[in-house]
C-alpha cells in the first residue's frame, strides 16, 4: 500500500495539502471558540458557519467549470501562497486592533472563496498523477496523512488559542500555507488543459449537474450525502460544541480532545482498508462505511435523558469518553465510506470533468449544510436538547431509506454478473 509514496508528485501533494489543512483547521477551531466566547450564542455561531456555506453554495458549480480549464498545479500553488499572505496580513492587523465580528466575517468569507477554487483543482490532480489501480491506496493514504493534521489541529488550535490569542493562531496559519505552497512548487507532471469556449460555458456548467445522474449508484450516494450535510455534520459543527461548552460547561481543551479522538478514528480506517479491499467489493465497502455513519445518531440517544446530562456535567472525563467514542465510530466509518466512494467516482468520471463534478456536489452539500447550521442554531436556542437529538435520529433513519436504491442496483448487477459466468 505504501508503494504509492514512491510517486514524488503524490508525496509532495500529500504533505503540502496536509500542512495547509492543519492551518485551516486550527484557524476554524480558534474562530469557533472566539465567536462563542465573544457572543455566547449558538445562533451567532451558526451564522458565521452559514456565511461560509452560502458563498460555496452560490459559486461552486461556476468555479468548478472554470478550474477544469486551468492549470491545476499552478492553481493550488498560487492559492496556498495567497491564503498564507492573507493570514499574515490579518495577523498584523490583529496586533493593532481586536478582531471584531466584521473582521471575523471577512476572514471566513475569504477562506471560503479560496476553498471553492482550491478543492476542484486538488481533486483533479490525484487521478492525473496516480495510476488507476493505485487510486484506493492513494485515497486511503491521503486520508490518513490529512487526518493526522485533523488530529493535531484541534489540540494545537485550542491550546494555541487558550494560552495565547487569535493573533498567534493567524500567524501559525499563514506559515502553514506558505510551507504548503513551496512544497507543491516542486511538483512536475504533464497536464492537458482544455479551456472551455465561452459560448459553451453554461453548457459545461450544466454538464456538472448531469454527472450526478450518470449512474443510479452515484445518484443514491449523492442523496445520502445531502442528508449527511443537512443534519449530521451541522449537528457536529454546531450542536456538539454548544452541548459541551454551553450546556455541559466542559473546557475548551475537552472539546479539542474530542475532535482529536474523532480524527484518530479516521486514521484507524487505514488499518482496516487492506482487509476490506480483499474481502469485499467497492460497493459493499461503501455500504459498510455508510451504516457506521448511521449508527452515530443512535449512540447519542442517551442525551435526551436529563439525568445522563447531569452525570456528564459533573464528570468531564465521562463526557470526553461518551463524545469521544461516538465520534470515533462516526469518523472511522465515514473515512472508509469516503475512500471507496471517491474511488468509485474517480473510475466513472474522466479527470477533465472531476473538477465540475466535485464543485456541483459541493454546491448541494453547502446548501444543505447552510440550512442545517441555521436549523440547529435555532433548535438549540429555542428548544431543549431533546428536539435536535430526535431530528438527528430521524435523519439516520432517512439515510437508510436513501441507500436502498444503491443496494438494489448493486445486487442486480452482481446477479447479472454471476448469471454470465
Steps between C-alpha positions, in 0.01 A plus 500: 500500500787738577652448154294795377737721703769428242303741284682830568216722379244322716728517803553876459128560445420285803733677741429846363124468519510343847704797621244748371217289649672531836498878469140513378367287784696684766354826373144363475508353851651816650245721321217276627620534858558874452146560372341288775705685761416838349126444450407194714236430235436186295306711248791741447739206477283329239477825302878512467497143368211578264690795348768262379247251369294762317797611291590139421144408402460796264835488319626140498344371173621801302847492655539125442448538126754785491758301694459206261657728238789618718843357577424312822859500628532879477153545647577317825842664533374856455193450720709370791739793454213752502334338802828509691560867426142589596537328839820695566324826409219415743764418761652848459157663526409301812811631676360851474126448549277231647327277249141617470222282362531692171864391468403145592242505221762625255749227597236227472380629163852528357598145591165371381554657158854366475382148589243519219786534249747272679290186552408420136860565391639270768242227428595506131872455563495162677361294206757668273805408706390160638430182300140380515588174675671700775212744556350318804842497669565862405159612629549303822850633558388854428222450754741372765757779456233767479328354805827523690465873443137474617622325816765760577301807402239495781765457769734760350216738409321491835825509699644781288181700539460423871859583598569782251245676279348517151801694372733205561254262331498723191880510493536122518224458239682729257825307541330164430354628172835639385672166575230321299548734204876438494462121513241498221735710291733200464230292326555439129266306273350532154154645509261536211300819548182537295358848522127516452371726226300794632187405308511151657564617855143470629466167323812378679361625832178306444698189405632498857145461631432221248797305637295441815262294287748293297437195719232410754768411752652849476154656527412295809828584670452866411159502672653337806781754508249785493335353811839478672576864425147608591486335843802302619785741425309812615423316823871433545611854413225689688342255743799321651700812595182664632412194710852458637595864558162656588266229631756272669751780567798287395834671431626605158779243536239225551334598175840494328562147631167385352600636161833321519341170604266530204792548266685204649194301391555621144864398515405158638304434181836457326561185706170346388542587133716204384261247654189670363649536151582130496168370631240738354421694184516880481120513520482275808767706675303816428198341668705389802637850551162663451323288760774586748417869441132428559576336837643831628156656546379213716814512717403853608147396602587498878534881481120533507512389865549786748659269754762394248575864420552569871751214523696638202487851643648385830769277348693641204691173451175311442393775262823459302457121492138525385551753222841359412373144446200608293718729287756221457232272354371775271838603364645153444183409311485820297870475409448150359188614316683798351799292381283261301250763383786715367651197325159423347447841340865532397456180298172618344576865421784622275768721667412808292144489641576415862541866592147592397359182660667580832383862477139407431505253789649774717218735399230263623702404807546866590134584443400209722754591767394865486143398579628254760715742700219756507254228597709370789592851612127569524414165662764527772402861577123448504447142622638251748778265389250218442364661181829524301594148614173361364556685172840328479338158556240569231774589252679173578184306408464702178859416404416129514206559265713710262755219468248235391521590124880466513476152652235393249713606200809336645314176573350492148839550336653232720229252403537592131874445522459158665247393235755577227764275657 
